[in-house]
Amino acid sequence: MIKNISDFNKFDNVIITNDNIEKIRKKLDIKEYIPFTGIFNECVFVFKEGYSNHYIYYSQVSKKISHLESYSYEKGKLIFECSFDLDFNINGSFLSDRIVNIKKGLRFIKISKDQLQSYINYISCRYAGVIGYFYLIEKNRKNISLDTTIIPIQNNNHNIQEQSEQKIQYYKNVIKFEDIDITIKTANPTLLDIFKKKYNKHTESWGVRGHYRTLKSGKKVFVKAYTKGNKINYKSKDYKLS
């Protein structure tokens, strides 16, 4: 269980708005299977809701089990709402059929079982929306844009431990597919490489820099720079770029 809102900074943050969640639902084909394990082993989904945020902590327990925890932030306090697991070993027609190990916070102690189940279904649908978006952009990677910027490191903390944590370099990634965009804050610069466009480049020739070569006799000779691939004796090359 997360105690302080600052602890969310220890994980990759996926930031999205309610408006974009609705757009994602409209684009997803409900008949198509979506792999719900996503690209993160552990992260926090941050849902922007006007002046407040809703936080969902996500952890991949195993290949078939995902753990979710729901939090709200009110009046300077982080409030634990509930937690549950999604067990994909369980067969079911809906995501709600796979919800197990439900735990509720103080706020939900007195609500009915149906009310709790309704809210948990709401959380799982939000989770499914974000994972569904990753599925969409991986499937349509040729049509997405990925803009990465480095978040400046702040050095105005007086606490030594906070200074040590603050020195971690974070990257802000904005992924856009059609009219939907989400922001990912991460300390791992290669996290989103799987979404980059990949293509092949064909070349008939390539340059070789001048270099020293050691012969079997031990003698070193200098080989002048030259071009390969411009004669029948040399094959062209294909490069995979991303």
Residue pairs with C-beta under 8 A, 6 or more apart in sequence:
1 69
1 80
1 83
2 8
2 55
2 57
2 69
2 71
2 78
2 80
3 78
4 78
5 55
5 73
5 78
8 44
8 46
8 55
8 57
9 165
10 165
11 42
11 43
11 44
11 57
12 40
12 42
12 43
12 44
12 184
12 185
12 186
12 187
12 188
12 191
13 43
13 44
13 46
13 184
13 185
13 186
14 40
14 43
14 44
14 45
14 46
14 130
14 182
14 183
14 184
15 46
15 48
15 182
15 183
15 184
15 185
16 45
16 46
16 47
16 48
16 130
16 133
16 182
16 183
17 47
17 48
18 47
18 48
18 49
20 133
20 180
20 181
20 182
21 47
21 126
21 129
21 130
23 179
23 180
24 129
24 130
24 132
24 133
24 136
24 180
25 129
25 132
27 136
27 178
27 180
28 34
28 132
28 135
28 136
34 128
34 131
34 132
34 135
35 131
35 135
36 66
36 86
36 88
36 95
36 127
36 128
36 131
37 60
37 63
37 66
37 131
38 58
38 60
38 130
38 131
38 134
39 134
39 191
39 192
39 194
40 58
40 60
41 59
41 60
42 58
42 59
42 60
43 58
44 55
44 56
44 57
44 58
45 55
45 56
45 58
45 126
45 127
45 130
46 53
46 54
46 55
47 53
47 54
47 55
47 56
47 126
52 72
52 73
52 74
53 72
53 73
54 70
54 71
54 72
54 126
55 70
55 71
55 72
55 73
55 78
56 68
56 69
56 70
56 71
56 123
56 126
56 127
57 68
57 69
57 71
58 66
58 67
58 68
58 127
59 66
59 67
60 66
60 67
61 67
61 85
64 87
64 88
64 89
65 85
65 86
65 87
65 88
65 89
66 85
66 86
66 88
66 127
67 83
67 84
67 85
67 86
68 83
68 84
68 85
68 86
68 123
68 124
68 127
69 80
69 82
69 83
70 80
70 81
70 82
70 83
70 119
70 123
71 78
71 79
71 80
71 81
72 78
72 79
72 81
73 79
79 105
79 107
80 105
80 106
81 104
81 105
81 107
81 108
81 119
82 102
82 103
82 104
82 105
82 108
82 116
82 119
82 120
82 123
83 101
83 102
83 103
84 99
84 100
84 101
84 102
84 103
84 120
84 123
84 124
85 99
85 100
85 101
86 95
86 98
86 99
86 100
86 124
86 127
87 98
87 99
87 100
88 98
90 97
90 98
90 100
91 97
92 98
95 121
95 124
95 125
95 128
96 117
96 120
96 121
96 124
99 120
99 121
99 124
102 116
102 120
104 111
104 116
108 116
108 119
130 182
133 177
133 180
133 182
136 177
137 144
137 175
137 177
137 195
138 194
138 195
140 177
141 195
141 196
141 197
141 198
142 197
143 177
143 178
144 175
144 176
144 177
144 195
144 197
145 175
145 176
146 173
146 174
146 175
146 176
146 192
146 195
146 196
147 173
147 174
147 176
148 171
148 172
148 173
148 174
148 189
148 192
149 171
149 172
150 169
150 170
150 171
150 172
151 169
151 170
151 171
151 172
151 185
153 166
153 167
153 169
154 166
155 163
155 166
157 163
157 166
168 187
169 187
170 185
170 186
170 187
171 185
171 186
171 187
171 188
171 189
172 183
172 184
172 185
173 183
173 184
173 185
173 186
173 191
173 192
174 181
174 182
174 183
174 184
175 181
175 182
175 183
175 184
175 192
175 195
184 191
184 192
186 192
193 242
196 242
197 242
198 240
198 241
198 242
199 240
199 241
199 242
200 238
200 239
200 240
200 241
201 238
201 239
201 241
202 236
202 237
202 238
203 229
203 236
203 237
203 238
203 239
204 229
204 230
204 236
205 227
205 228
205 229
205 230
205 234
205 236
206 227
206 228
206 229
206 237
207 225
207 226
207 227
207 228
208 225
208 226
208 227
208 228
209 225
210 222
210 223
210 224
210 225
211 222
211 223
212 220
212 221
212 222
212 223
213 220
213 221
213 222
213 223
214 220
215 221
228 234
229 235
229 236
229 237
